[in-house]
Amino acid sequence: MESPVPFISPDIRPVTQPDIQTCKEAMVPVTEVLAQIGGKWTIHIIMALGGGPMRFSELLRGIEGVSQKMLTTTLRDLEKDGFVTRTVTPSIPPRVDYELTDLGVELRGPLGSISRFAHANRHRVDEARHRFAEREAEARRLAW
């Protein structure tokens, strides 16, 4: 008889080895969304557009450190995934506005939660990194 190996599924209930394929399949959409929102500039763009539509140039000026190429690439990805709409108004030069879709607005909630968690726990992460660095330095010292 096969002994159960505990795993955690997306709904946090223990599952056994035969259910691992079900867990892997359930995690596909989570992995895909996290890959998109985990990008360096995605959170900045989503939060900036939370105040309403913005022109490309406004986003470029307002998001410190982003290059024109990275802003363009990230906006295209967000548009492709349905988080942002792009509206071109014919003029000289053409006016391009970006706005959150309903899906993008809904994403602001979880991003706000992640932001609050990060701010509330940053010191704990810094302390853990410091302890880790000390242990690594001690291990290197002892290895010689």
The 8 nearest C-alpha neighbors of each residue, nearest first, counted from 0:
[[1, 2, 3, 16, 4, 17, 15, 5],
 [0, 2, 3, 16, 4, 17, 15, 5],
 [1, 3, 0, 4, 16, 15, 5, 17],
 [4, 2, 15, 16, 5, 1, 14, 17],
 [3, 5, 15, 16, 2, 6, 14, 1],
 [6, 4, 15, 14, 13, 3, 7, 16],
 [7, 5, 14, 13, 15, 8, 4, 19],
 [8, 6, 13, 11, 12, 14, 9, 5],
 [7, 9, 11, 10, 22, 12, 6, 13],
 [10, 8, 11, 7, 26, 25, 22, 12],
 [9, 11, 8, 12, 7, 13, 22, 25],
 [12, 10, 8, 9, 7, 13, 14, 6],
 [11, 13, 10, 8, 7, 14, 9, 6],
 [14, 12, 7, 6, 5, 11, 8, 15],
 [15, 13, 6, 5, 18, 7, 12, 8],
 [14, 16, 3, 4, 5, 18, 17, 6],
 [15, 17, 18, 4, 19, 3, 14, 5],
 [18, 16, 19, 15, 20, 14, 21, 3],
 [19, 17, 21, 16, 15, 20, 14, 22],
 [18, 20, 22, 21, 16, 17, 23, 15],
 [21, 19, 23, 22, 18, 24, 17, 16],
 [20, 22, 24, 18, 19, 23, 25, 17],
 [23, 21, 19, 25, 20, 24, 8, 26],
 [22, 24, 20, 26, 25, 21, 19, 27],
 [23, 25, 21, 22, 26, 27, 20, 28],
 [24, 26, 22, 23, 27, 21, 28, 9],
 [25, 27, 29, 23, 24, 28, 30, 22],
 [28, 26, 30, 29, 24, 25, 31, 23],
 [29, 27, 31, 30, 26, 32, 25, 24],
 [30, 28, 26, 32, 27, 31, 33, 25],
 [29, 31, 33, 27, 28, 32, 34, 26],
 [30, 32, 28, 34, 29, 33, 27, 35],
 [33, 31, 35, 29, 34, 30, 28, 36],
 [34, 32, 30, 36, 35, 37, 31, 29],
 [33, 35, 31, 37, 32, 36, 30, 38],
 [36, 34, 32, 33, 37, 38, 31, 41],
 [37, 35, 33, 38, 41, 34, 32, 42],
 [38, 36, 34, 33, 35, 39, 41, 42],
 [39, 37, 41, 36, 40, 35, 34, 42],
 [38, 40, 41, 37, 42, 43, 36, 73],
 [39, 41, 43, 38, 42, 44, 73, 65],
 [42, 40, 44, 38, 43, 36, 39, 45],
 [41, 43, 45, 44, 40, 46, 36, 110],
 [44, 42, 40, 46, 41, 45, 47, 62],
 [43, 45, 47, 41, 42, 46, 48, 40],
 [46, 44, 42, 48, 47, 43, 41, 49],
 [45, 47, 49, 43, 48, 44, 42, 107],
 [48, 46, 44, 49, 45, 43, 50, 58],
 [47, 49, 50, 45, 51, 46, 52, 98],
 [50, 48, 46, 47, 51, 45, 104, 99],
 [49, 51, 48, 47, 52, 46, 53, 98],
 [52, 50, 48, 49, 98, 53, 99, 47],
 [53, 51, 98, 97, 48, 96, 54, 50],
 [54, 52, 96, 97, 57, 51, 55, 48],
 [53, 55, 96, 57, 56, 95, 97, 58],
 [54, 56, 58, 57, 59, 95, 96, 53],
 [55, 57, 59, 54, 58, 60, 53, 61],
 [58, 56, 54, 60, 59, 55, 61, 53],
 [57, 59, 61, 55, 56, 60, 62, 54],
 [58, 60, 56, 57, 61, 62, 55, 67],
 [61, 59, 57, 58, 62, 56, 63, 55],
 [60, 62, 58, 59, 57, 63, 47, 56],
 [63, 61, 59, 60, 58, 65, 64, 43],
 [62, 64, 65, 61, 60, 59, 66, 58],
 [63, 65, 62, 66, 59, 60, 61, 40],
 [66, 64, 63, 62, 70, 69, 67, 59],
 [67, 65, 69, 68, 70, 64, 59, 71],
 [66, 68, 70, 69, 71, 65, 59, 72],
 [69, 67, 71, 66, 70, 72, 65, 73],
 [70, 68, 72, 66, 71, 67, 73, 65],
 [69, 71, 67, 73, 68, 72, 74, 66],
 [70, 72, 68, 74, 69, 73, 67, 75],
 [73, 71, 69, 75, 70, 74, 68, 76],
 [72, 74, 76, 70, 75, 71, 69, 77],
 [73, 75, 77, 71, 76, 72, 70, 78],
 [76, 74, 78, 72, 73, 77, 79, 71],
 [75, 77, 79, 73, 78, 74, 80, 72],
 [78, 76, 74, 80, 82, 75, 79, 83],
 [77, 79, 83, 75, 81, 76, 80, 84],
 [80, 78, 76, 77, 81, 75, 82, 83],
 [81, 79, 77, 78, 82, 76, 83, 35],
 [80, 82, 78, 79, 83, 77, 102, 100],
 [81, 83, 103, 77, 100, 102, 78, 80],
 [84, 82, 99, 78, 100, 98, 77, 81],
 [85, 83, 98, 97, 78, 99, 100, 86],
 [84, 86, 97, 96, 87, 83, 98, 95],
 [87, 85, 96, 95, 97, 88, 84, 94],
 [86, 88, 95, 94, 89, 96, 85, 93],
 [89, 87, 94, 93, 90, 95, 86, 96],
 [90, 88, 93, 87, 94, 91, 92, 95],
 [91, 89, 93, 92, 88, 94, 87, 95],
 [92, 90, 93, 89, 94, 88, 95, 87],
 [91, 93, 90, 94, 89, 88, 95, 87],
 [94, 92, 90, 91, 89, 88, 95, 87],
 [93, 95, 88, 87, 90, 92, 89, 96],
 [94, 96, 87, 86, 54, 55, 88, 93],
 [97, 95, 54, 86, 53, 85, 52, 55],
 [96, 98, 85, 52, 53, 84, 54, 86],
 [99, 97, 52, 84, 83, 48, 51, 100],
 [100, 98, 83, 103, 82, 104, 48, 84],
 [99, 101, 103, 102, 83, 82, 104, 84],
 [102, 100, 104, 103, 105, 99, 82, 106],
 [101, 103, 105, 100, 82, 104, 106, 81],
 [104, 102, 82, 99, 100, 106, 105, 101],
 [103, 105, 101, 106, 107, 102, 99, 100],
 [104, 106, 102, 103, 107, 108, 101, 109],
 [105, 107, 103, 104, 108, 109, 102, 110],
 [106, 108, 110, 104, 105, 109, 111, 103],
 [109, 107, 111, 106, 110, 105, 112, 104],
 [110, 108, 112, 111, 107, 106, 113, 105],
 [111, 109, 107, 113, 112, 108, 114, 106],
 [110, 112, 114, 108, 109, 113, 107, 115],
 [113, 111, 109, 115, 110, 114, 116, 108],
 [114, 112, 110, 116, 111, 115, 117, 109],
 [113, 115, 111, 117, 112, 116, 110, 118],
 [114, 116, 112, 118, 117, 113, 119, 111],
 [117, 115, 113, 119, 114, 118, 120, 112],
 [118, 116, 114, 120, 115, 119, 121, 113],
 [117, 119, 115, 121, 120, 116, 114, 122],
 [118, 120, 116, 117, 115, 121, 122, 114],
 [121, 119, 123, 117, 122, 118, 116, 124],
 [120, 122, 124, 123, 118, 117, 119, 125],
 [121, 123, 125, 124, 120, 126, 119, 118],
 [124, 122, 126, 120, 121, 125, 127, 119],
 [123, 125, 127, 121, 126, 122, 128, 120],
 [124, 126, 122, 128, 123, 127, 121, 129],
 [125, 127, 129, 123, 124, 128, 122, 130],
 [128, 126, 124, 130, 129, 125, 131, 123],
 [129, 127, 131, 125, 126, 130, 132, 124],
 [128, 130, 126, 132, 127, 131, 125, 133],
 [131, 129, 127, 133, 128, 132, 126, 134],
 [130, 132, 128, 134, 133, 129, 127, 135],
 [133, 131, 135, 129, 134, 130, 136, 128],
 [132, 134, 136, 130, 131, 135, 137, 129],
 [135, 133, 137, 131, 136, 132, 138, 130],
 [136, 134, 138, 132, 137, 133, 131, 139],
 [137, 135, 133, 139, 138, 134, 132, 140],
 [136, 138, 140, 134, 135, 139, 133, 141],
 [137, 139, 135, 141, 140, 136, 142, 134],
 [140, 138, 142, 136, 137, 141, 135, 143],
 [139, 141, 137, 138, 142, 143, 136, 135],
 [140, 142, 138, 143, 139, 137, 136, 135],
 [143, 141, 139, 140, 138, 137, 136, 135],
 [142, 141, 140, 139, 138, 137, 136, 135]]
